[in-house]
Amino acid sequence: MIMPPWLRTLALVVHVTASVGWTGSVAVFLALALVGLQSQDAILVSSMYLAMDVTAAYVIVPLSIAS
């Protein structure tokens, strides 16, 4: 099946947007992990892991599927 040019452009835009968003969300995940590893405050560490869980479940996984 040959895609029309407008559909191919739309698919490319969605793919690039999802891929860049995925890369950014993994960078956020890494930053949260580094803060969680280096902190001595138990409440901060706990909140970092909760934020990482939300980031993984609602941002990283959907963007990886979309890309």
Sine and cosine of phi, psi and omega as CSV:
sin_phi,cos_phi,sin_psi,cos_psi,sin_omega,cos_omega
0.00,0.00,0.78,-0.63,0.02,-1.00
-1.00,-0.09,0.79,-0.62,0.00,-1.00
-1.00,0.07,0.62,-0.79,0.11,-0.99
-0.91,0.40,0.40,-0.92,-0.06,-1.00
-0.85,0.53,-0.60,0.80,-0.03,-1.00
-0.93,0.37,-0.56,0.83,0.02,-1.00
-0.95,0.30,-0.61,0.79,0.06,-1.00
-0.90,0.43,-0.66,0.75,0.05,-1.00
-0.90,0.43,-0.67,0.74,0.03,-1.00
-0.89,0.45,-0.68,0.73,0.02,-1.00
-0.89,0.45,-0.64,0.77,0.03,-1.00
-0.91,0.41,-0.68,0.74,0.01,-1.00
-0.90,0.44,-0.69,0.72,0.03,-1.00
-0.90,0.45,-0.68,0.73,0.00,-1.00
-0.89,0.45,-0.74,0.67,-0.03,-1.00
-0.92,0.40,-0.66,0.75,0.02,-1.00
-0.89,0.45,-0.70,0.71,0.02,-1.00
-0.92,0.40,-0.62,0.79,-0.01,-1.00
-0.93,0.37,-0.67,0.74,0.04,-1.00
-0.92,0.38,-0.65,0.76,0.06,-1.00
-0.90,0.44,-0.61,0.79,0.04,-1.00
-0.90,0.44,-0.70,0.71,0.03,-1.00
-0.88,0.47,-0.67,0.74,0.03,-1.00
-0.91,0.41,-0.63,0.77,-0.01,-1.00
-0.94,0.33,-0.53,0.85,0.09,-1.00
-0.93,0.36,-0.58,0.82,0.08,-1.00
-0.90,0.43,-0.66,0.76,0.07,-1.00
-0.89,0.45,-0.68,0.74,0.03,-1.00
-0.87,0.50,-0.68,0.74,0.03,-1.00
-0.91,0.42,-0.66,0.75,0.03,-1.00
-0.89,0.45,-0.67,0.74,0.05,-1.00
-0.90,0.44,-0.63,0.78,0.01,-1.00
-0.91,0.41,-0.65,0.76,0.01,-1.00
-0.92,0.40,-0.65,0.76,0.06,-1.00
-0.90,0.44,-0.66,0.75,0.02,-1.00
-0.91,0.42,-0.56,0.83,-0.01,-1.00
-0.97,0.24,-0.54,0.84,-0.11,-0.99
-1.00,-0.07,-0.17,0.99,-0.05,-1.00
-1.00,0.10,0.52,-0.85,0.08,-1.00
-0.98,-0.19,-0.17,0.99,-0.03,-1.00
-0.99,0.13,0.86,-0.50,-0.07,-1.00
-0.91,0.40,-0.59,0.81,0.00,-1.00
-0.93,0.38,-0.65,0.76,0.03,-1.00
-0.91,0.42,-0.68,0.73,0.02,-1.00
-0.88,0.47,-0.70,0.72,0.02,-1.00
-0.88,0.47,-0.68,0.74,-0.01,-1.00
-0.93,0.36,-0.54,0.84,0.05,-1.00
-0.90,0.43,-0.68,0.73,0.00,-1.00
-0.93,0.36,-0.55,0.84,0.10,-0.99
-0.91,0.41,-0.67,0.74,0.03,-1.00
-0.91,0.41,-0.60,0.80,0.04,-1.00
-0.91,0.41,-0.60,0.80,0.03,-1.00
-0.90,0.44,-0.71,0.70,0.02,-1.00
-0.91,0.42,-0.68,0.73,0.01,-1.00
-0.88,0.48,-0.67,0.74,-0.01,-1.00
-0.93,0.37,-0.70,0.71,-0.11,-0.99
-0.95,0.30,-0.63,0.78,-0.16,-0.99
-0.95,-0.32,-0.12,0.99,0.00,-1.00
-0.84,-0.55,-0.83,0.56,-0.12,-0.99
-0.92,0.40,-0.76,0.65,-0.05,-1.00
-0.90,0.44,-0.75,0.66,0.03,-1.00
-0.89,0.46,-0.62,0.78,0.02,-1.00
-0.93,0.36,-0.55,0.83,0.04,-1.00
-0.93,0.37,-0.59,0.81,0.07,-1.00
-0.93,0.36,-0.64,0.77,-0.02,-1.00
-0.93,0.37,-0.53,0.85,-0.05,-1.00
-0.98,0.19,0.00,0.00,0.00,0.00
